[in-house]
Amino acid sequence: MKKIILIILISFIITGCDAIYTVELTDSKINETLEINNYDKSTSTSGEYSKMIDLVSSSNVATDYRNEVPESNNKIDGINYYNIKKITDNNNLGVKYQANFTKEEYEYSTLAFENTPKFNYNFNTKYININTDIINAFSRYKNLNKLTIKLKTNHEVIENNADELKEGTYFWYLDQNNYLDKKINLKLSSTHTINQLNILELDENNYFGSSTLIALYSILGLILLITSVIIFFKVKNSNR
């Protein structure tokens, strides 16, 4: 059993926790974050839980599951590790894992690999696909109350089975009662979405954006149409 499982397992055994797993896919780069939160003062303020959080926040976990060595807590040169921090705000005592990936590297994410029996991630020149089997964190960690999965991206989302889309972010809500029916299915454009500029707004190369050009062409077309109508009636009146 890998160290990442042991670390998270300890936290969920001690007390019921909520987890938020966030993936930010921006310009083909991926930021991955896992927050484990505990707002229950009766347990979060206990000495054993506090010691456990200190232990977790001082641990080293490789971002690539193939490089994770559970017997060692020492960093190895040339291997990327999660940035792990203790959370102590808003009456919450928890821990946060964070790492950055290229779209090629994310296939071997330790967090993703360890929490679903089938993590299928692939990409080509056109599409990025992310599919999972059942998220089995709930079967392993009986005191996990809720897991929220969030996707933020500037890529075009072609297909998804999210529970909610809110302010450009896709949400999946999992708990002990529904996780057996929940899988993640995503299909995105491999290249990022080109943001349209506002009217009269210049891009970074000082060119007008597509929305501006469309508006200008529309106005020009309308002017030409009105001018043509005026000329037509003038010519018609002069021939009478």
NUMARGU-168661 format. One record per atom (N, C-alpha, C): residue in one letter; atom name; x, y, z. Coordinates in steps of 0.05 Angstrom, whole numbers, plus 32768, in hexadecimal, padded with zeros to 4 digits. Atoms other than C-alpha are relative to their C-alpha. Last residue first. Layout:
- residuo/atomo/px/py/pz
- A/CA/X/Y/Z $
...
//
This chain:
- residuo/atomo/px/py/pz
- R/N/801D/7FFB/8004 $
- R/CA/7CF0/84CE/7B08 $
- R/C/7FFC/8018/7FEE $
- N/N/8009/800A/801B $
- N/CA/7D38/84B9/7AFE $
- N/C/7FE3/8005/7FFB $
- S/N/7FF5/7FEE/8014 $
- S/CA/7D53/84E3/7B38 $
- S/C/7FF7/7FF8/7FE4 $
- N/N/800E/7FE6/8000 $
- N/CA/7D24/84C1/7B69 $
- N/C/800A/8012/7FEA $
- K/N/801C/8005/8009 $
- K/CA/7D3D/847B/7B57 $
- K/C/7FF1/801A/7FFE $
- V/N/7FFF/8005/801C $
- V/CA/7D86/8491/7B5C $
- V/C/7FE4/7FFC/7FF5 $
- K/N/7FF8/7FE7/800D $
- K/CA/7D7A/84AF/7BA0 $
- K/C/8000/7FFD/7FE2 $
- F/N/8018/7FEE/8001 $
- F/CA/7D52/8472/7BB6 $
- F/C/8007/801A/7FF3 $
- F/N/8015/800B/8012 $
- F/CA/7D8B/8442/7BA2 $
- F/C/7FE8/8013/7FFE $
- I/N/7FF8/7FFB/801C $
- I/CA/7DC1/846E/7BC1 $
- I/C/7FEA/7FF6/7FED $
- I/N/8002/7FE3/8005 $
- I/CA/7D9D/846E/7C04 $
- I/C/8006/8007/7FE3 $
- V/N/801C/7FFA/8001 $
- V/CA/7D93/8422/7C02 $
- V/C/7FFC/801E/7FFA $
- S/N/800B/800B/8019 $
- S/CA/7DDC/8416/7BF0 $
- S/C/7FE3/8008/7FFD $
- T/N/7FF6/7FEF/8015 $
- T/CA/7DF3/8444/7C29 $
- T/C/7FF5/7FF7/7FE5 $
- I/N/800E/7FE6/7FFE $
- I/CA/7DC7/841F/7C5A $
- I/C/8008/8012/7FEA $
- L/N/801C/8005/8008 $
- L/CA/7DE3/83DC/7C43 $
- L/C/7FEF/8019/8000 $
- L/N/8002/8004/801D $
- L/CA/7E2A/83F5/7C44 $
- L/C/7FE4/7FFB/7FF7 $
- I/N/7FFC/7FE6/800C $
- I/CA/7E21/8410/7C8B $
- I/C/7FFE/7FFE/7FE1 $
- L/N/8018/7FF0/7FFC $
- L/CA/7E03/83CE/7CA2 $
- L/C/8002/801B/7FF2 $
- G/N/8014/800B/8012 $
- G/CA/7E3D/83A7/7C84 $
- G/C/7FE6/800F/8001 $
- L/N/7FF9/7FF8/801B $
- L/CA/7E6F/83D4/7CA6 $
- L/C/7FEB/7FF6/7FEC $
- I/N/8006/7FE3/8002 $
- I/CA/7E4B/83CC/7CE9 $
- I/C/8006/8009/7FE3 $
- S/N/801D/7FFD/8000 $
- S/CA/7E4B/8380/7CE0 $
- S/C/7FF8/801D/7FFD $
- Y/N/800A/8008/801A $
- Y/CA/7E94/8380/7CCB $
- Y/C/7FE2/8002/7FFF $
- L/N/7FF9/7FEC/8014 $
- L/CA/7EA6/83A9/7D08 $
- L/C/7FF6/7FF9/7FE5 $
- A/N/8010/7FE9/7FFB $
- A/CA/7E7F/837B/7D38 $
- A/C/8006/8016/7FEB $
- I/N/801B/8006/8008 $
- I/CA/7E9E/833D/7D1A $
- I/C/7FEE/8018/8003 $
- L/N/8001/8001/801E $
- L/CA/7EE3/835C/7D1E $
- L/C/7FE4/7FFA/7FF6 $
- T/N/7FFE/7FE4/800A $
- T/CA/7ED8/836F/7D67 $
- T/C/7FFE/8000/7FE2 $
- S/N/8019/7FF3/7FFA $
- S/CA/7EC0/8329/7D7A $
- S/C/8000/801D/7FF5 $
- S/N/8015/8008/8013 $
- S/CA/7EFB/830A/7D56 $
- S/C/7FE6/800E/8004 $
- G/N/800A/801B/7FFD $
- G/CA/7F2E/8332/7D7E $
- G/C/7FEA/7FFA/7FED $
- F/N/801B/8003/7FF6 $
- F/CA/7F50/8371/7D66 $
- F/C/7FF8/7FE3/8001 $
- Y/N/8014/8005/8015 $
- Y/CA/7F9B/836E/7D60 $
- Y/C/7FE4/7FFE/800C $
- N/N/800D/7FE7/8008 $
- N/CA/7FCC/838D/7D91 $
- N/C/7FEF/7FFD/7FE7 $
- N/N/7FF1/7FF7/8017 $
- N/CA/7FF7/834E/7D96 $
- N/C/7FF5/801A/7FF4 $
- E/N/7FE5/7FFB/7FF8 $
- E/CA/7FDE/8340/7DDC $
- E/C/8012/8009/7FEA $
- D/N/7FF3/8017/7FF4 $
- D/CA/7F96/8348/7DC5 $
- D/C/801D/8007/8006 $
- L/N/7FEA/800A/8010 $
- L/CA/7F72/838A/7DBB $
- L/C/800C/7FE8/800E $
- E/N/7FE9/8008/7FEF $
- E/CA/7F2E/839A/7DD8 $
- E/C/8015/7FF3/7FEE $
- L/N/7FEB/7FEC/8000 $
- L/CA/7EFF/83C3/7DAB $
- L/C/8017/7FF9/8012 $
- I/N/8000/7FED/8016 $
- I/CA/7EC5/8394/7DBB $
- I/C/8015/8015/8005 $
- N/N/8016/7FEE/8000 $
- N/CA/7ED8/8360/7DEF $
- N/C/8003/8014/7FE9 $
- L/N/7FFC/7FE6/7FF4 $
- L/CA/7F0A/832B/7DDE $
- L/C/7FE7/8010/7FFE $
- Q/N/8007/7FE9/8011 $
- Q/CA/7EF7/82E3/7DD1 $
- Q/C/8004/801A/800F $
- N/N/8013/7FED/7FF4 $
- N/CA/7F1D/82B0/7DFA $
- N/C/7FFA/8017/7FED $
- I/N/7FF8/7FE4/8006 $
- I/CA/7F3D/827B/7DCF $
- I/C/7FEB/8013/800B $
- T/N/8014/7FEF/800D $
- T/CA/7F2E/8238/7DF1 $
- T/C/800B/801C/7FFC $
- H/N/8010/7FEE/7FF0 $
- H/CA/7F6A/820E/7E02 $
- H/C/7FED/8011/7FF0 $
- T/N/7FF5/7FE5/8000 $
- T/CA/7F82/81D5/7DD7 $
- T/C/7FED/8012/800F $
- S/N/7FE4/8001/7FF8 $
- S/CA/7F75/818C/7DE4 $
- S/C/800D/801B/8001 $
- S/N/7FEF/7FF9/8017 $
- S/CA/7F29/8197/7DE3 $
- S/C/801D/8000/800A $
- L/N/7FFA/7FE4/8004 $
- L/CA/7F09/8174/7E1D $
- L/C/8010/8004/7FE7 $
- K/N/7FF2/7FFE/8019 $
- K/CA/7EE6/8132/7E2B $
- K/C/8004/801E/7FFA $
- L/N/7FFA/7FE5/800B $
- L/CA/7ED3/8121/7E71 $
- L/C/800D/7FFD/7FE5 $
- N/N/7FFD/8002/801D $
- N/CA/7EB2/80E5/7E94 $
- N/C/8004/801C/7FF4 $
- I/N/7FF9/7FE7/800D $
- I/CA/7EBA/80DE/7EDF $
- I/C/8004/7FFB/7FE2 $
- K/N/7FE8/8003/800F $
- K/CA/7E94/80A5/7F01 $
- K/C/8006/801B/7FF2 $
- K/N/7FF2/7FE8/800B $
- K/CA/7E5F/80A7/7F36 $
- K/C/801A/7FF7/7FF2 $
- D/N/800D/7FF8/801A $
- D/CA/7E2B/8071/7F44 $
- D/C/800F/8016/7FF2 $
- L/N/8001/8018/8011 $
- L/CA/7E53/804D/7F7B $
- L/C/7FF4/8006/7FE4 $
- Y/N/7FE6/8004/800E $
- Y/CA/7E64/8091/7F99 $
- Y/C/8000/7FE8/7FED $
- N/N/8003/7FFF/801E $
- N/CA/7E1B/80A1/7FA8 $
- N/C/8019/7FF8/7FF1 $
- N/N/8019/800B/800B $
- N/CA/7E0F/8092/7FF2 $
- N/C/7FFF/7FFE/7FE2 $
- Q/N/8002/801D/7FFA $
- Q/CA/7E55/809A/800F $
- Q/C/7FE7/7FF3/7FF3 $
- D/N/8002/8006/7FE4 $
- D/CA/7E5C/80DE/7FED $
- D/C/7FFD/7FE2/8003 $
- L/N/8001/801C/7FF8 $
- L/CA/7E6E/80FB/7FA9 $
- L/C/7FFE/7FFE/801F $
- Y/N/8004/8002/7FE3 $
- Y/CA/7E60/813F/7F8A $
- Y/C/7FFD/7FE3/8008 $
- W/N/800B/801A/7FFA $
- W/CA/7E7D/814C/7F44 $
- W/C/7FFE/7FFD/801F $
- F/N/8000/800C/7FE6 $
- F/CA/7E87/8195/7F30 $
- F/C/7FF4/7FE3/8000 $
- Y/N/8010/8018/8001 $
- Y/CA/7E9B/81B8/7EEF $
- Y/C/8003/7FF1/801B $
- T/N/7FF3/8017/7FF2 $
- T/CA/7EB4/81FF/7EF5 $
- T/C/7FEC/7FE9/8001 $
- G/N/7FEA/800B/8010 $
- G/CA/7EA2/8237/7EC4 $
- G/C/800E/7FE8/800C $
- E/N/7FEC/7FEC/8005 $
- E/CA/7E79/825E/7EF6 $
- E/C/8018/7FF5/7FF2 $
- K/N/8005/7FE6/7FF2 $
- K/CA/7E52/8221/7F0B $
- K/C/8018/8012/7FFC $
- L/N/7FEE/7FED/800C $
- L/CA/7E49/81E1/7EE4 $
- L/C/7FFA/801B/800C $
- E/N/8006/7FE4/8001 $
- E/CA/7E2A/81AA/7F0E $
- E/C/8015/8010/7FF1 $
- D/N/801A/7FFB/7FF2 $
- D/CA/7E25/815F/7F15 $
- D/C/7FF8/801D/7FFD $
- A/N/7FFF/7FF2/7FE7 $
- A/CA/7E5B/8154/7EE0 $
- A/C/7FE4/8004/800C $
- N/N/8016/800A/7FF0 $
- N/CA/7E51/8120/7EAA $
- N/C/8000/800D/801B $
- N/N/7FFB/8002/7FE3 $
- N/CA/7E7D/8141/7E75 $
- N/C/7FE7/7FF4/800D $
- E/N/8012/8013/7FF2 $
- E/CA/7E86/8146/7E2A $
- E/C/8007/8000/801E $
- I/N/8011/800C/8015 $
- I/CA/7EA5/817C/7DFE $
- I/C/7FEB/7FEE/800B $
- V/N/800A/8019/7FF6 $
- V/CA/7EC5/81A9/7E33 $
- V/C/7FEB/7FF5/7FEC $
- E/N/801C/8005/8006 $
- E/CA/7EEB/81DF/7E0D $
- E/C/7FF9/7FE4/800B $
- H/N/8004/8011/8017 $
- H/CA/7F2D/81ED/7E30 $
- H/C/7FE2/7FFC/7FFB $
- N/N/8005/7FEE/8017 $
- N/CA/7F32/8228/7E60 $
- N/C/7FFF/7FF1/7FE6 $
- T/N/7FF1/8001/8018 $
- T/CA/7F2A/81F8/7E9B $
- T/C/7FFA/8016/7FED $
- K/N/7FFF/7FE5/800B $
- K/CA/7F13/81EF/7EE2 $
- K/C/8011/7FFF/7FE7 $
- L/N/7FF0/7FFC/8018 $
- L/CA/7EFE/81A9/7EF8 $
- L/C/7FFD/801D/7FF7 $
- K/N/8004/7FE7/800F $
- K/CA/7EE5/819B/7F3E $
- K/C/8013/8001/7FE8 $
- I/N/7FEC/7FFF/8015 $
- I/CA/7EDC/815A/7F64 $
- I/C/7FF9/8018/7FEF $
- T/N/8007/7FEF/8016 $
- T/CA/7EB8/815E/7FA7 $
- T/C/8016/8001/7FEC $
- L/N/7FEB/7FFA/8012 $
- L/CA/7EBF/8124/7FD7 $
- L/C/7FF5/8011/7FE9 $
- K/N/8006/7FF5/801B $
- K/CA/7E92/811E/8013 $
- K/C/801A/8003/7FF0 $
- N/N/801C/7FF7/8002 $
- N/CA/7E90/80FA/8056 $
- N/C/7FF9/8007/7FE3 $
- L/N/8000/7FEA/8014 $
- L/CA/7ED0/80D1/8056 $
- L/C/7FE3/8007/7FFB $
- N/N/8008/7FE7/7FF4 $
- N/CA/7EC9/80A8/8095 $
- N/C/8003/8018/7FEE $
- K/N/801C/8001/7FF8 $
- K/CA/7EC8/8065/8071 $
- K/C/7FF7/801A/800D $
- Y/N/8000/7FED/7FE9 $
- Y/CA/7F0A/8072/804D $
- Y/C/7FE3/8004/8009 $
- R/N/7FE8/8003/7FF0 $
- R/CA/7F17/8037/801F $
- R/C/7FFE/8010/801A $
- S/N/7FFF/801B/7FF6 $
- S/CA/7ED1/802F/8003 $
- S/C/8018/7FFB/8011 $
- F/N/8015/8004/7FEC $
- F/CA/7EC9/807A/7FFE $
- F/C/8000/7FE4/800B $
- A/N/7FF7/7FF5/7FE7 $
- A/CA/7F0C/8084/7FDA $
- A/C/7FEC/7FFB/8016 $
- N/N/8001/8012/7FEA $
- N/CA/7EF4/8054/7FA5 $
- N/C/800B/800B/801A $
- I/N/7FEC/7FF4/7FEE $
- I/CA/7EE2/8086/7F70 $
- I/C/7FFF/7FF0/801A $
- I/N/800B/7FF7/7FE6 $
- I/CA/7EBC/8057/7F41 $
- I/C/8017/800C/8010 $
- D/N/8013/8014/7FF5 $
- D/CA/7EDE/8051/7EFD $
- D/C/7FF5/800D/8019 $
- T/N/7FF9/8011/7FE9 $
- T/CA/7EFE/808E/7EDF $
- T/C/7FEB/7FEB/8004 $
- N/N/8015/8013/7FF8 $
- N/CA/7F01/80B3/7E9D $
- N/C/8009/7FF1/8019 $
- I/N/7FFC/8008/7FE4 $
- I/CA/7F29/80F0/7E87 $
- I/C/7FE8/7FEF/8008 $
- N/N/8015/8011/7FF4 $
- N/CA/7F30/80FC/7E3C $
- N/C/8008/7FF9/801C $
- I/N/7FF6/800B/7FE7 $
- I/CA/7F58/8134/7E1B $
- I/C/7FE9/7FF2/800D $
- Y/N/8010/8003/7FE8 $
- Y/CA/7F48/8141/7DD2 $
- Y/C/8011/7FF7/8019 $
- K/N/801A/7FF4/7FFF $
- K/CA/7F63/815A/7D90 $
- K/C/7FF2/8000/801B $
- T/N/7FFE/7FE4/800B $
- T/CA/7FAE/814F/7D8B $
- T/C/7FE5/800E/8002 $
- N/N/7FF4/8000/801A $
- N/CA/7FA9/8112/7DB9 $
- N/C/7FFF/801D/7FF6 $
- F/N/8003/7FE7/8010 $
- F/CA/7F9A/8107/7E02 $
- F/C/800C/7FFB/7FE5 $
- N/N/7FF1/8000/8019 $
- N/CA/7F91/80CF/7E35 $
- N/C/7FFB/8019/7FF0 $
- Y/N/7FFB/7FE5/800A $
- Y/CA/7F7B/80C5/7E7C $
- Y/C/8011/7FFE/7FE7 $
- N/N/7FFA/8000/801D $
- N/CA/7F5A/8086/7E96 $
- N/C/8003/801D/7FF6 $
- F/N/7FFD/7FE4/8007 $
- F/CA/7F5B/807D/7EE2 $
- F/C/800A/8001/7FE3 $
- K/N/7FFA/7FFD/801C $
- K/CA/7F41/8038/7EF3 $
- K/C/8000/801E/7FF9 $
- P/N/7FF4/8018/800A $
- P/CA/7F41/8021/7F3B $
- P/C/8007/8002/7FE2 $
- T/N/8013/800D/8011 $
- T/CA/7F35/8068/7F53 $
- T/C/800D/7FE8/7FF4 $
- N/N/801B/7FFD/7FF6 $
- N/CA/7F56/808B/7F8D $
- N/C/7FEA/7FF7/7FED $
- E/N/8005/800F/7FE8 $
- E/CA/7F9F/8077/7F87 $
- E/C/7FE3/8000/8009 $
- F/N/7FFC/801D/8003 $
- F/CA/7FA8/8089/7F3E $
- F/C/7FF8/7FF1/8019 $
- A/N/8014/800C/8012 $
- A/CA/7F89/80CE/7F44 $
- A/C/8002/7FE2/7FFF $
- L/N/801A/7FFC/7FF4 $
- L/CA/7FB3/80E2/7F80 $
- L/C/7FEA/7FF3/7FF0 $
- T/N/8003/8012/7FE9 $
- T/CA/7FF2/80C4/7F64 $
- T/C/7FE5/8002/800C $
- S/N/8005/7FF3/7FE7 $
- S/CA/7FEB/80E7/7F21 $
- S/C/7FFB/7FEC/8016 $
- Y/N/7FF4/8010/7FEA $
- Y/CA/8008/80BB/7EEA $
- Y/C/7FFC/800D/801B $
- E/N/8009/801C/8002 $
- E/CA/7FDD/80D3/7EB0 $
- E/C/8009/7FF0/8018 $
- Y/N/8018/8005/7FEF $
- Y/CA/7FE9/811A/7EC7 $
- Y/C/7FF6/7FE4/7FFF $
- E/N/7FF9/800B/7FE6 $
- E/CA/8030/811A/7EAA $
- E/C/7FE7/7FF8/8011 $
- E/N/7FF4/801A/8002 $
- E/CA/801E/8123/7E61 $
- E/C/8004/7FF3/801B $
- K/N/8015/8012/8007 $
- K/CA/7FEE/815D/7E6D $
- K/C/800A/7FE3/7FFC $
- T/N/8006/7FFC/801D $
- T/CA/8026/817F/7E92 $
- T/C/7FEA/7FEC/7FFA $
- F/N/7FF9/8014/8014 $
- F/CA/801F/817B/7EDD $
- F/C/7FFE/800C/7FE4 $
- N/N/8005/7FF8/801B $
- N/CA/801D/81A9/7F19 $
- N/C/800B/7FEB/7FED $
- A/N/7FEB/8005/8013 $
- A/CA/8015/8191/7F60 $
- A/C/7FF8/800A/7FE4 $
- Q/N/8001/7FF1/8019 $
- Q/CA/7FED/819F/7F9F $
- Q/C/8018/7FF9/7FEF $
- Y/N/7FED/800A/8013 $
- Y/CA/7FDA/8177/7FDD $
- Y/C/7FFE/8010/7FE6 $
- K/N/8004/7FFB/801D $
- K/CA/7FB5/819B/8015 $
- K/C/8018/7FF6/7FF0 $
- V/N/7FE7/8002/800F $
- V/CA/7FAC/8186/805E $
- V/C/7FFA/8004/7FE2 $
- G/N/7FFE/8014/8014 $
- G/CA/7F79/8191/8094 $
- G/C/801A/8001/7FF1 $
- L/N/7FE5/800A/7FFD $
- L/CA/7F65/81B9/80D1 $
- L/C/8002/7FE8/7FEC $
- N/N/7FFB/8018/800E $
- N/CA/7F29/81E6/80C4 $
- N/C/801D/7FF7/8005 $
- N/N/8007/8017/7FEE $
- N/CA/7F0D/821A/80F3 $
- N/C/8005/7FE5/7FF3 $
- N/N/801D/8003/7FFF $
- N/CA/7F11/824C/80B9 $
- N/C/7FF7/7FE8/8010 $
- D/N/8010/7FE7/8002 $
- D/CA/7F5C/8241/80B0 $
- D/C/7FE2/7FFA/8001 $
- T/N/8009/7FF8/7FE5 $
- T/CA/7F91/820E/80C2 $
- T/C/7FF2/801B/7FFE $
- I/N/8015/7FEC/8001 $
- I/CA/7FA2/81E6/8084 $
- I/C/7FF7/8007/801C $
- K/N/8014/8002/7FEA $
- K/CA/7FE5/81C1/8086 $
- K/C/7FEC/8017/7FFD $
- K/N/8002/7FEB/7FEB $
- K/CA/800B/81C0/8045 $
- K/C/7FEA/7FFB/8013 $
- I/N/8014/8007/7FEB $
- I/CA/8023/818B/8014 $
- I/C/8001/8015/8016 $
- N/N/7FFD/7FEB/7FEC $
- N/CA/8045/819F/7FD3 $
- N/C/7FEA/7FFB/8014 $
- Y/N/8016/7FEE/7FF9 $
- Y/CA/8044/815D/7FAE $
- Y/C/8009/8015/8014 $
- Y/N/8010/8007/7FE9 $
- Y/CA/8085/8140/7F96 $
- Y/C/7FEA/8014/8004 $
- N/N/8012/7FEB/7FF7 $
- N/CA/80AB/813F/7F54 $
- N/C/7FEF/7FF7/8018 $
- I/N/801B/8009/7FFC $
- I/CA/80E6/8110/7F4C $
- I/C/7FEF/8017/800A $
- G/N/800B/8006/801A $
- G/CA/812A/8124/7F2F $
- G/C/7FE3/7FF7/8001 $
- D/N/7FFB/7FED/8016 $
- D/CA/814E/8121/7F71 $
- D/C/7FF3/7FF7/7FE6 $
- I/N/7FEB/800A/8013 $
- I/CA/812E/80F3/7FA4 $
- I/C/8002/8014/7FEA $
- K/N/8003/7FF9/801C $
- K/CA/8108/810F/7FE0 $
- K/C/8017/7FF6/7FEF $
- N/N/7FEB/7FED/8009 $
- N/CA/810B/80E9/8021 $
- N/C/7FFC/8006/7FE2 $
- N/N/800C/7FE6/7FFF $
- N/CA/80CD/80CA/8040 $
- N/C/8014/8015/7FF7 $
- S/N/7FEE/7FEA/7FFC $
- S/CA/80DF/8083/802D $
- S/C/7FF1/801B/8000 $
- E/N/7FEE/8005/7FEA $
- E/CA/80BB/8041/8034 $
- E/C/8012/8018/8006 $
- P/N/800D/7FFD/7FE6 $
- P/CA/807F/8058/800B $
- P/C/8013/7FFC/8018 $
- V/N/7FF2/8014/7FF0 $
- V/CA/80A9/8066/7FCD $
- V/C/7FF5/8001/801C $
- E/N/8006/7FFF/7FE3 $
- E/CA/807E/808B/7F9A $
- E/C/800D/7FE9/800E $
- N/N/7FE9/7FF8/7FF1 $
- N/CA/80A1/8090/7F56 $
- N/C/7FFC/8000/801E $
- R/N/7FEB/8013/8006 $
- R/CA/806E/8069/7F2D $
- R/C/8019/8006/8010 $
- Y/N/8003/8017/7FEF $
- Y/CA/8037/8091/7F50 $
- Y/C/8016/7FEB/7FFB $
- D/N/8002/8016/8013 $
- D/CA/8051/80D1/7F2F $
- D/C/7FFF/7FE6/8011 $
- T/N/8018/7FFA/8010 $
- T/CA/8043/810C/7F5F $
- T/C/7FFB/7FE9/7FEB $
- A/N/7FFA/7FFB/801C $
- A/CA/8073/80EF/7F92 $
- A/C/7FE7/8004/7FF0 $
- V/N/800E/8013/8011 $
- V/CA/805E/80F6/7FDA $
- V/C/8005/8007/7FE3 $
- N/N/7FF9/7FFD/801C $
- N/CA/808B/8116/800F $
- N/C/7FF2/7FEB/7FF0 $
- S/N/7FF9/8017/8010 $
- S/CA/8071/811E/8056 $
- S/C/8007/8007/7FE3 $
- S/N/7FE3/8002/8002 $
- S/CA/8074/815B/8083 $
- S/C/8009/7FE8/7FEF $
- S/N/7FF6/7FE8/800D $
- S/CA/802B/816D/8079 $
- S/C/801E/8001/7FFD $
- V/N/8008/8000/801C $
- V/CA/8016/8126/8089 $
- V/C/800D/8017/7FF1 $
- L/N/7FF1/8015/800D $
- L/CA/803D/8123/80CB $
- L/C/7FFA/8000/7FE2 $
- D/N/7FE4/7FF8/8002 $
- D/CA/8022/8166/80E1 $
- D/C/8011/7FEC/7FF2 $
- I/N/7FFF/7FEB/8015 $
- I/CA/7FDB/8150/80CF $
- I/C/801D/800A/7FFD $
- M/N/8002/800E/801A $
- M/CA/7FE6/8110/80F8 $
- M/C/8002/8014/7FE9 $
- K/N/7FE6/800C/8005 $
- K/CA/7FFE/8138/8134 $
- K/C/8000/7FF3/7FE5 $
- S/N/7FEE/7FEA/8006 $
- S/CA/7FBF/8164/8131 $
- S/C/801C/7FF5/7FF9 $
- Y/N/8007/7FF6/801B $
- Y/CA/7F93/8126/812D $
- Y/C/8014/8015/7FF8 $
- E/N/7FF8/8014/8013 $
- E/CA/7FB5/8107/816A $
- E/C/7FFB/8009/7FE3 $
- G/N/7FE3/8002/8003 $
- G/CA/7FB2/8146/8193 $
- G/C/8009/7FED/7FEB $
- S/N/7FF4/8015/7FF0 $
- S/CA/7F68/8152/8188 $
- S/C/801E/7FFE/7FFA $
- T/N/7FEF/7FF4/7FEB $
- T/CA/7F53/8195/816C $
- T/C/800D/7FEB/8011 $
- S/N/7FEA/7FF1/800C $
- S/CA/7F39/8178/812B $
- S/C/8013/800C/8014 $
- T/N/7FEB/8011/8008 $
- T/CA/7F10/8144/8150 $
- T/C/8018/800F/7FF5 $
- S/N/7FFC/8015/7FEC $
- S/CA/7EDE/816A/8179 $
- S/C/8016/7FED/7FF9 $
- K/N/7FEE/7FF8/7FEA $
- K/CA/7EE9/81A7/814D $
- K/C/8005/7FEA/8014 $
- D/N/800B/800B/7FE7 $
- D/CA/7ECA/8185/8110 $
- D/C/8013/8006/8017 $
- Y/N/800B/7FEA/7FF0 $
- Y/CA/7EDD/81B1/80D6 $
- Y/C/7FF4/7FF8/801A $
- N/N/800E/8009/7FE9 $
- N/CA/7F0B/817E/80B5 $
- N/C/7FF7/8018/8011 $
- N/N/8009/7FEC/7FEC $
- N/CA/7F23/818A/806F $
- N/C/7FF2/7FF3/8017 $
- I/N/800F/8010/7FEC $
- I/CA/7F4C/8160/803F $
- I/C/7FFA/8012/8017 $
- E/N/8003/7FF5/7FE5 $
- E/CA/7F60/818A/8003 $
- E/C/7FF0/7FED/8011 $
- L/N/8012/800F/7FEE $
- L/CA/7F7A/816A/7FC3 $
- L/C/8001/800D/801B $
- T/N/8001/7FF9/7FE4 $
- T/CA/7F97/8196/7F8C $
- T/C/7FED/7FED/800F $
- E/N/8010/8014/7FF1 $
- E/CA/7FAE/8188/7F45 $
- E/C/8001/8007/801E $
- N/N/7FFB/7FFC/7FE4 $
- N/CA/7FC6/81BF/7F15 $
- N/C/7FED/7FEE/8010 $
- I/N/8013/800A/7FEC $
- I/CA/7FC8/81A8/7ECD $
- I/C/800A/8006/801C $
- K/N/7FF2/8006/7FE7 $
- K/CA/7FE9/81C9/7E91 $
- K/C/7FEB/7FFA/8016 $
- S/N/7FF3/801A/8001 $
- S/CA/7FCB/81C4/7E4B $
- S/C/8012/7FFA/8018 $
- D/N/7FEC/8000/8015 $
- D/CA/7FBA/820E/7E48 $
- D/C/8011/7FE7/8001 $
- T/N/7FFD/7FE6/800D $
- T/CA/7F95/8209/7E8A $
- T/C/8017/8000/7FEC $
- L/N/7FF4/8005/801A $
- L/CA/7F7A/81C9/7EA9 $
- L/C/8001/801A/7FF0 $
- E/N/8001/7FE8/8011 $
- E/CA/7F6B/81D5/7EF2 $
- E/C/8010/7FFB/7FE7 $
- V/N/7FEE/8001/8017 $
- V/CA/7F5B/8195/7F17 $
- V/C/7FFB/8019/7FF0 $
- T/N/8003/7FEC/8015 $
- T/CA/7F3D/819A/7F5D $
- T/C/8015/7FFC/7FEA $
- Y/N/7FEB/8006/8014 $
- Y/CA/7F31/8163/7F90 $
- Y/C/7FFB/8012/7FE8 $
- I/N/8005/7FF1/8019 $
- I/CA/7F0A/817A/7FCD $
- I/C/8018/7FFB/7FEE $
- A/N/7FE9/7FFC/8012 $
- A/CA/7F06/814C/800A $
- A/C/7FF7/800F/7FE6 $
- D/N/8009/7FFA/801B $
- D/CA/7ED8/814B/8046 $
- D/C/8019/8005/7FEF $
- C/N/7FF4/7FE9/800E $
- C/CA/7EED/8129/8086 $
- C/C/7FF1/8004/7FE5 $
- G/N/800D/7FFB/8019 $
- G/CA/7ED1/80FA/80BB $
- G/C/800A/8019/7FF3 $
- T/N/8018/7FEF/7FFF $
- T/CA/7F04/80ED/80F1 $
- T/C/7FF3/8002/7FE4 $
- I/N/8001/7FF1/7FE8 $
- I/CA/7F3E/80C1/8104 $
- I/C/7FE6/8010/8002 $
- I/N/8007/8012/7FEA $
- I/CA/7F33/808D/80CE $
- I/C/7FFC/8011/801A $
- F/N/801D/8006/8002 $
- F/CA/7F30/80C2/8097 $
- F/C/7FF7/7FED/8017 $
- S/N/8010/7FE8/7FFB $
- S/CA/7F73/80E1/80AA $
- S/C/7FE2/7FF9/8000 $
- I/N/7FFE/7FF9/7FE4 $
- I/CA/7F96/809D/80B1 $
- I/C/7FED/8018/8006 $
- L/N/8010/8013/7FF0 $
- L/CA/7F7D/8087/806D $
- L/C/8000/8008/801D $
- I/N/801C/7FF7/8002 $
- I/CA/7F98/80C7/804C $
- I/C/7FEE/7FED/8011 $
- I/N/8003/7FE6/7FF5 $
- I/CA/7FDF/80B8/8064 $
- I/C/7FE3/8009/8001 $
- L/N/7FFD/8001/7FE3 $
- L/CA/7FDC/806E/8058 $
- L/C/7FFB/801B/800D $
- I/N/8018/800D/7FF5 $
- I/CA/7FC1/8076/8012 $
- I/C/8001/8000/801E $
- I/N/8016/7FED/8003 $
- I/CA/7FF7/80A8/8000 $
- I/C/7FE6/7FF5/800B $
- K/N/8000/7FEE/7FEA $
- K/CA/802C/8079/801D $
- K/C/7FE8/8014/7FFF $
- K/N/7FEF/7FE8/8002 $
- K/CA/801D/8043/7FEC $
- K/C/7FFB/8013/8017 $
- M/N/8011/7FE8/8000 $
- M/CA/8000/8000/8000 $
- M/C/8012/8019/8000 $
//
